[in-house]
C-alpha cells in the first residue's frame, strides 16, 4: 500500500515511524528539507520538499498512484486544502485530515464529503476524552475499553508495600478473590507477556484484563480507595483543557483552570461560564497553594511543555492529590520517565492519534477480519487488539490448550453475547465472538489468524 504523509512534525513523524515499521510504502512531504533528509534515511521513505496543498508537489509525491494521504501539518486549513486537492487529482484516494480547531469541528463533520475526508483526527480532543475516562473511573493509571465496554485492560503499578509484590501470577486471583488476567508486564522498560510462574516485583507496571466489576473489586481488595472526584485543577488552558472542561460542563464537578495568557483566560471565561479561570503561572508553588492544591481531588497538568507538566504533577503528588494526570507530547519522554518519576497517569495526544491512523490503515488493507480496535499499551511496546471471529477464522471450536499461538502473544478475553470469559485451557471461540489479543512481538497482527503459529 502506498501512503503519503503530508507534514512531518511530531504527529506526522510518529505516524511515519509506525507505518514504516509495518512495511508500508511511504512518501513524506514537508517544507523543511533538513527534517525530510533525516526521516527519509531513518524510515526508508521517499521525501518531497514543498507545499503539500499544491498540485505540482502532490503529483511529484505520486498522488496518482497513492492509496491513502494523511494530512498532518500544524495548520488545519492547509490539511483541508491538501485533502481536497489530492482527492481531486485521484478520485480513488482515501484521506485522513488532522483538524484541531474547535471552530471547524461541526462543519468538518457536517461537510466531510465536501472536504474529501475519509477520516478526521483531533489529537487534543482524543486526549480530553481519555482524561475524562480516567477521571470518571479513577484508581488505575490507564484503562482501555473493548467489546462495547464489557472488557477492560487496566494498568497498575506495583510498589514494595503492595499485596502483589513477590506474588506469582498463579496465586494472583486466589489472593485478590477476583477474576482478572495479567496480560502484560513492563519491567525495566521491557514489555513481557507473562506465564503462570511469573513473579511480580516492586516497580512492575501490570496490565490486567477483566470486566469493569472485576477490576473494581481488584482495587477494593488491594486497598486502593477511589473517592468520587468533585474538584479538579487544570494547569494550562490549551485545547485539551478546553475540550475536557466542555465535556465535564454538565456534571457537578468543580473545575478550575490556571492559565498565564490573559487573552486566553478571557476566551475561556466566555466559553466556560461555570469554570473558575485563574490568571497565573501553574508552575508557581504559591499559585498552586492559593488554589488549595492539597484539597483537590484531581490535578491535570496539560501545559504546552512536557518538562513543566512533569514538575507540576510531581508537586501535586507530593501534596497528596489522589488523582494526577500528566499530558506528554513526546512518546520517548513518556517511556523514559514513566518508570522513574511519579507523575500519575500519562496521556499522550500524539500516541492516540497515531493509534487511530494505524487502525484505519490496517482496516483498509484487510477489509474482512480487520481489528475492530487497536490500543497501544506498555509505552507502545505492546498492542491490545479486538477482533470479531468470522467464518474464515481458524481453530473455531478448538480448546485453547490445543492451539499454538505466536510467541509473545496471548488471548486475553473472549466475549460471547453479554458474557465475558477469561480464557483457560478448555476455552473455545465461535463465530460472532469478540476476542481480545495482546501481543508484544515484532510481527504485525492484521487479522485474528495472524496470531496462530
C-alpha positions as CSV (number, residue, x, y, z in Angstrom):
1,X,0.0,0.0,0.0
2,X,1.3,3.4,-1.0
3,X,0.8,6.1,1.7
4,X,1.6,9.8,1.6
5,X,2.2,11.6,4.9
6,X,1.9,15.4,4.4
7,X,3.5,17.3,7.2
8,X,6.1,15.5,9.4
9,X,6.0,17.4,12.7
10,X,5.6,15.5,15.9
11,X,2.4,13.7,14.9
12,X,3.4,13.1,11.3
13,X,6.8,11.7,12.4
14,X,5.1,9.4,14.9
15,X,2.7,8.1,12.2
16,X,5.6,7.7,9.7
17,X,7.6,5.7,12.3
18,X,4.7,3.3,12.9
19,X,3.7,2.8,9.3
20,X,7.4,2.3,8.3
21,X,7.8,-0.4,10.9
22,X,4.8,-2.2,9.4
23,X,6.4,-2.1,6.0
24,X,4.2,0.3,4.1
25,X,5.5,2.3,1.0
26,X,5.8,5.8,2.4
27,X,6.3,9.2,0.8
28,X,6.8,12.2,3.1
29,X,6.0,15.8,2.2
30,X,7.3,18.8,4.2
31,X,8.8,22.3,3.6
32,X,11.8,21.5,5.9
33,X,14.4,19.8,3.7
34,X,16.7,19.1,6.7
35,X,13.9,17.3,8.6
36,X,13.0,15.4,5.4
37,X,16.5,14.2,4.9
38,X,16.7,12.8,8.4
39,X,13.4,11.0,8.2
40,X,13.9,9.6,4.7
41,X,17.1,7.9,5.9
42,X,15.6,6.8,9.2
43,X,12.4,5.3,7.8
44,X,13.4,4.3,4.3
45,X,10.9,6.6,2.7
46,X,10.7,9.0,-0.3
47,X,10.9,12.7,0.6
48,X,9.4,15.6,-1.3
49,X,10.0,19.2,-0.3
50,X,7.2,21.6,-1.0
51,X,3.7,22.8,-0.2
52,X,1.6,19.7,0.4
53,X,-1.6,21.5,-0.9
54,X,-0.1,22.4,-4.3
55,X,-0.8,20.2,-7.2
56,X,2.8,20.0,-8.5
57,X,4.0,18.9,-5.1
58,X,1.3,16.2,-4.8
59,X,2.0,14.9,-8.3
60,X,5.7,14.7,-7.5
61,X,4.8,12.7,-4.4
62,X,3.0,10.2,-6.6
63,X,-0.6,11.1,-5.5
64,X,-2.0,9.4,-8.7
65,X,-0.7,6.0,-7.6
66,X,-1.3,6.5,-3.8
67,X,-3.9,4.6,-1.8
68,X,-4.0,7.0,1.2
69,X,-3.0,10.5,2.1
70,X,-2.6,11.7,5.7
71,X,-2.5,15.5,6.1
72,X,-0.9,16.2,9.5
73,X,0.6,19.7,9.2
74,X,0.1,22.1,12.1
75,X,-2.4,24.2,10.0
76,X,-6.0,22.9,9.7
77,X,-6.7,24.9,6.6
78,X,-3.7,23.5,4.9
79,X,-4.7,20.0,5.8
80,X,-8.2,20.5,4.4
81,X,-6.9,22.0,1.1
82,X,-4.3,19.2,0.8
83,X,-7.0,16.5,1.1
84,X,-9.4,18.3,-1.3
85,X,-6.7,18.8,-3.9
86,X,-5.3,15.3,-3.6
87,X,-8.7,13.7,-3.9
88,X,-9.5,16.0,-6.8
89,X,-6.5,14.5,-8.6
90,X,-7.1,10.9,-7.6
91,X,-10.8,10.1,-7.0
92,X,-9.9,6.7,-5.6
93,X,-7.6,8.2,-2.9
94,X,-8.6,7.9,0.8
95,X,-7.7,10.8,3.0
96,X,-7.1,11.5,6.7
97,X,-7.1,15.0,8.0
98,X,-5.8,16.3,11.3
99,X,-8.2,19.0,12.3
100,X,-7.7,20.6,15.7
101,X,-9.5,24.0,15.8
102,X,-12.8,23.6,17.7
103,X,-14.4,26.2,15.4
104,X,-14.1,23.8,12.5
105,X,-15.4,20.7,14.2
106,X,-19.1,20.9,13.4
107,X,-18.7,22.0,9.8
108,X,-15.9,19.5,9.1
109,X,-18.1,16.5,10.2
110,X,-21.2,18.0,8.6
111,X,-19.4,18.5,5.3
112,X,-16.9,15.6,5.4
113,X,-17.7,14.7,1.7
114,X,-17.3,18.3,0.6
115,X,-13.8,18.4,2.2
116,X,-13.0,15.0,0.7
117,X,-12.2,13.5,4.1
118,X,-12.3,9.8,4.8
119,X,-11.4,10.3,8.5
120,X,-10.9,13.2,10.8
121,X,-8.5,13.0,13.7
122,X,-8.2,15.5,16.5
123,X,-5.4,14.6,18.9
124,X,-6.3,17.0,21.6
125,X,-10.0,16.0,21.7
126,X,-9.0,12.4,21.9
127,X,-6.7,13.2,24.8
128,X,-9.5,15.0,26.5
129,X,-11.8,12.0,26.2
130,X,-9.1,9.8,27.7
131,X,-8.7,12.2,30.6
132,X,-12.4,12.2,31.1
133,X,-12.4,8.4,31.3
134,X,-9.6,8.4,33.8
135,X,-11.5,10.9,36.0
136,X,-14.8,9.1,35.8
137,X,-13.2,5.7,36.6
138,X,-10.3,6.5,39.0
139,X,-7.8,4.1,40.6
140,X,-5.9,2.9,37.6
141,X,-3.1,4.6,35.7
142,X,-4.8,3.8,32.4
143,X,-7.9,2.0,31.1
144,X,-8.7,0.8,27.6
145,X,-12.2,-0.5,26.8
146,X,-13.2,-3.3,24.5
147,X,-16.3,-5.3,23.4
148,X,-18.7,-2.3,23.9
149,X,-17.5,-1.7,27.4
150,X,-17.8,-5.3,28.7
151,X,-14.0,-5.8,28.8
152,X,-11.2,-3.5,30.0
153,X,-7.4,-3.6,30.2
154,X,-6.2,-1.5,33.1
155,X,-2.8,-0.6,34.3
156,X,-1.5,-0.9,37.9
157,X,1.9,-0.1,39.4
158,X,3.4,-2.5,42.0
159,X,5.2,-0.9,44.8
160,X,7.2,-2.5,47.6
161,X,4.2,-2.4,50.0
162,X,1.7,-3.8,47.6
163,X,0.0,-7.1,48.4
164,X,1.0,-8.3,44.9
165,X,4.8,-7.7,45.4
166,X,6.7,-11.0,45.1
167,X,3.4,-12.9,44.2
168,X,3.4,-15.3,41.3
169,X,0.6,-15.0,38.7
170,X,-0.6,-18.5,39.6
171,X,-1.6,-17.1,43.0
172,X,-2.9,-13.8,41.8
173,X,-6.6,-14.4,41.7
174,X,-6.7,-16.5,44.9
175,X,-5.1,-13.7,46.9
176,X,-7.4,-11.0,45.5
177,X,-10.6,-13.0,45.3
178,X,-11.5,-11.7,41.9
179,X,-11.2,-13.0,38.3
180,X,-8.7,-10.9,36.2
181,X,-5.9,-11.9,33.8
182,X,-2.5,-10.3,33.8
183,X,-1.8,-10.0,30.0
184,X,1.4,-7.8,30.1
185,X,4.0,-6.5,32.5
186,X,6.5,-3.7,31.9
187,X,9.8,-4.3,33.8
188,X,12.9,-2.3,33.3
189,X,11.5,-0.8,30.2
190,X,10.7,-4.2,28.6
191,X,7.2,-5.5,27.8
192,X,6.7,-9.1,28.9
193,X,3.8,-11.4,28.1
194,X,4.0,-13.4,31.4
195,X,3.3,-17.1,32.2
196,X,1.8,-18.6,35.3
197,X,5.1,-18.9,37.2
198,X,6.0,-15.2,36.6
199,X,6.6,-13.4,39.9
200,X,5.6,-9.7,40.2
201,X,8.3,-7.4,41.6
202,X,8.3,-3.8,43.0
203,X,8.4,-1.3,40.2
204,X,6.5,-3.5,37.7
205,X,3.7,-2.0,35.7
206,X,0.9,-4.6,35.4
207,X,-1.8,-4.7,32.7
208,X,-4.8,-6.6,33.8
209,X,-7.8,-7.7,31.8
210,X,-11.3,-8.2,33.2
211,X,-14.8,-6.9,33.4
212,X,-15.5,-3.5,34.9
213,X,-16.9,-5.1,38.1
214,X,-13.9,-7.4,38.4
215,X,-11.4,-4.6,38.1
216,X,-13.4,-2.5,40.7
217,X,-13.1,-5.5,43.0
218,X,-9.4,-5.6,42.3
219,X,-8.9,-2.1,43.5
220,X,-11.1,-2.6,46.6
221,X,-9.2,-5.8,47.6
222,X,-5.8,-4.0,47.1
223,X,-7.0,-1.3,49.5
224,X,-6.9,1.4,46.8
225,X,-9.6,3.9,47.8
226,X,-11.2,5.7,45.0
227,X,-13.4,8.5,46.1
228,X,-15.6,10.4,43.7
229,X,-13.8,13.3,42.0
230,X,-15.5,16.6,42.8
231,X,-12.8,19.3,42.5
232,X,-10.4,19.3,39.6
233,X,-7.5,21.7,38.9
234,X,-6.3,22.0,35.3
235,X,-2.8,23.6,34.7
236,X,-2.7,25.1,31.2
237,X,-5.7,26.5,29.2
238,X,-4.9,25.0,25.8
239,X,-7.1,22.8,23.6
240,X,-7.0,19.7,25.8
241,X,-8.2,21.7,28.8
242,X,-10.9,23.4,26.8
243,X,-12.3,20.1,25.3
244,X,-12.1,18.4,28.8
245,X,-13.9,21.3,30.6
246,X,-16.6,21.4,28.0
247,X,-17.2,17.6,28.3
248,X,-17.5,18.0,32.1
249,X,-19.7,21.1,32.0
250,X,-22.9,19.3,32.7
251,X,-21.6,17.4,35.7
252,X,-21.4,18.6,39.3
253,X,-17.6,18.6,39.2
254,X,-15.9,21.9,40.1
255,X,-13.3,22.9,37.6
256,X,-10.5,25.5,37.9
257,X,-8.1,26.3,35.1
258,X,-4.8,28.1,35.6
259,X,-3.5,29.9,32.5
260,X,-0.8,32.6,32.3
261,X,-2.0,34.2,29.0
262,X,-4.6,36.9,29.7
263,X,-6.3,36.8,26.3
264,X,-6.7,33.0,26.6
265,X,-8.1,33.4,30.1
266,X,-10.7,35.8,28.8
267,X,-11.7,33.4,26.0
268,X,-12.0,30.5,28.4
269,X,-14.1,32.6,30.8
270,X,-16.6,33.3,28.0
271,X,-16.7,29.8,26.7
272,X,-16.8,28.1,30.2
273,X,-19.0,30.3,32.4
274,X,-19.2,27.6,35.1
275,X,-15.4,27.1,35.4
276,X,-13.0,29.1,37.5
277,X,-10.4,30.7,35.3
278,X,-7.2,31.9,37.1
279,X,-4.6,34.1,35.5
280,X,-1.2,32.8,36.8
281,X,1.8,30.6,36.4
282,X,0.8,27.0,37.1
283,X,4.4,26.1,37.9
284,X,4.5,28.5,40.8
285,X,4.1,26.7,44.1
286,X,2.4,29.8,45.6
287,X,-0.2,30.0,42.8
288,X,-1.0,26.3,43.4
289,X,-1.2,26.8,47.2
290,X,-3.6,29.7,46.7
291,X,-5.9,27.3,44.8
292,X,-5.7,24.9,47.8
293,X,-3.9,22.2,45.8
294,X,-3.9,19.8,48.8
295,X,-7.7,19.9,48.8
296,X,-8.1,19.0,45.1
297,X,-9.4,15.5,44.1
298,X,-7.5,15.6,40.9
299,X,-4.9,17.7,39.1
300,X,-4.3,17.6,35.3
301,X,-1.1,19.1,34.0
302,X,-1.6,20.0,30.4
303,X,0.6,23.0,29.5
304,X,2.5,23.1,26.2
305,X,5.7,21.9,27.9
306,X,6.4,18.3,28.9
307,X,9.0,19.2,31.4
308,X,6.7,21.7,33.1
309,X,3.9,19.2,33.2
310,X,6.1,16.6,34.9
311,X,7.2,19.2,37.6
312,X,3.6,20.3,38.3
313,X,2.5,16.6,38.6
314,X,5.3,15.8,41.0
315,X,4.4,18.7,43.1
316,X,0.8,17.6,43.2
317,X,1.8,14.1,44.1
318,X,4.0,15.5,47.0
319,X,0.9,17.3,48.3
320,X,-1.1,14.1,48.3
321,X,-3.5,14.8,45.4
322,X,-5.3,11.5,44.9
323,X,-5.5,11.6,41.1
324,X,-2.8,13.2,38.9
325,X,-2.8,13.1,35.1
326,X,0.1,14.3,33.0
327,X,-0.1,15.2,29.3
328,X,3.0,14.5,27.4
329,X,3.6,15.3,23.7
330,X,6.6,13.0,23.2
331,X,6.3,9.2,23.4
332,X,10.0,9.0,24.1
333,X,9.7,11.2,27.1
334,X,6.8,9.1,28.4
335,X,8.7,5.9,28.1
336,X,11.7,7.3,29.9
337,X,10.0,8.9,32.8
338,X,7.1,6.6,33.4
339,X,9.1,4.1,35.5
340,X,11.4,6.6,37.2
341,X,9.2,9.5,38.2
342,X,5.8,9.6,39.9
343,X,3.7,11.7,37.6
344,X,0.4,9.7,37.8
345,X,-1.4,8.7,34.7
346,X,0.2,9.8,31.4
347,X,-1.9,10.8,28.4
348,X,-0.2,11.4,25.0
349,X,-2.3,13.0,22.2
350,X,0.2,12.1,19.6
351,X,0.1,8.4,20.6
352,X,-3.7,8.3,20.5
353,X,-3.8,10.0,17.1
354,X,-1.2,7.6,15.7
355,X,-3.2,4.6,17.0
356,X,-6.3,5.8,15.2
357,X,-4.5,6.3,11.9
358,X,-2.8,2.9,12.1
359,X,-6.1,1.1,12.9
360,X,-7.6,2.8,9.8
361,X,-4.7,1.8,7.6
362,X,-4.9,-1.9,8.7
363,X,-8.6,-1.9,8.1
364,X,-8.0,-0.6,4.6
365,X,-5.6,-3.4,3.8
366,X,-7.7,-6.1,5.3
367,X,-11.4,-5.1,4.9
368,X,-12.5,-8.5,6.1
369,X,-11.4,-9.7,9.5
370,X,-9.5,-6.5,10.4
371,X,-9.2,-5.4,14.1
372,X,-12.2,-3.6,15.4
373,X,-9.9,-1.6,17.7
374,X,-6.2,-1.3,18.3
375,X,-4.7,0.2,21.5
376,X,-1.0,0.5,22.1
377,X,-0.1,-0.3,25.8
378,X,3.1,-0.6,27.7
379,X,4.6,2.6,26.2
380,X,3.8,1.3,22.7
381,X,5.8,-1.8,23.2
382,X,2.7,-4.0,23.1
383,X,-0.7,-3.8,21.5
384,X,-4.2,-4.9,22.6
385,X,-6.4,-5.7,19.6
386,X,-10.1,-6.5,19.4
387,X,-11.3,-9.0,16.7
388,X,-14.7,-10.5,15.8
389,X,-14.5,-14.2,14.9
390,X,-15.9,-14.9,11.4
391,X,-16.3,-17.9,9.2
392,X,-12.7,-17.6,7.9
393,X,-11.1,-17.7,11.4
394,X,-9.0,-20.8,12.1
395,X,-9.4,-23.1,15.1
396,X,-13.1,-22.2,15.9
397,X,-14.4,-24.6,18.5
398,X,-11.0,-26.0,19.4
399,X,-9.8,-25.8,23.1
400,X,-7.1,-23.1,23.5
401,X,-4.8,-25.8,25.0
402,X,-4.6,-27.4,21.6
403,X,-3.8,-24.2,19.7
404,X,-0.3,-22.9,19.3
405,X,0.0,-19.1,19.3
406,X,2.8,-17.0,18.1
407,X,5.5,-16.1,20.6
408,X,4.7,-13.1,22.9
409,X,1.0,-13.3,22.1
410,X,-1.9,-14.1,24.4
411,X,-5.7,-14.3,24.1
412,X,-6.8,-12.0,27.0
413,X,-10.6,-12.3,26.8
414,X,-13.4,-13.9,24.9
415,X,-16.9,-12.3,24.9
416,X,-19.9,-14.1,23.7
417,X,-23.1,-12.1,23.8
418,X,-23.3,-10.4,27.2
419,X,-20.9,-12.9,28.9
420,X,-17.1,-12.4,29.1
421,X,-14.7,-15.2,29.8
422,X,-11.1,-15.0,30.8
423,X,-9.5,-17.8,28.7
424,X,-8.5,-21.1,30.2
425,X,-7.2,-24.3,28.6
426,X,-10.7,-25.6,27.8
427,X,-12.0,-22.3,26.5
428,X,-13.1,-22.0,22.8
429,X,-14.2,-19.2,20.5
430,X,-17.0,-19.4,18.0
431,X,-18.3,-17.3,15.0
432,X,-19.5,-14.0,16.3
433,X,-17.4,-14.0,19.5
434,X,-15.3,-11.0,20.3
435,X,-11.6,-11.9,21.0
436,X,-9.1,-9.6,22.7
437,X,-5.5,-10.3,21.9
438,X,-2.4,-8.8,23.4
439,X,1.0,-9.0,21.6
440,X,4.4,-7.7,22.3
441,X,6.1,-9.4,19.3
442,X,7.8,-7.7,16.4
443,X,5.2,-9.2,13.9
444,X,2.2,-7.1,12.9
445,X,-1.2,-8.6,13.6
446,X,-3.7,-7.5,10.9
447,X,-6.2,-10.3,11.3
448,X,-7.1,-12.8,14.0
449,X,-5.5,-15.6,12.0
450,X,-2.1,-13.8,12.3
451,X,-1.8,-14.8,16.0
452,X,-1.6,-18.6,15.2
453,X,1.8,-20.2,14.6
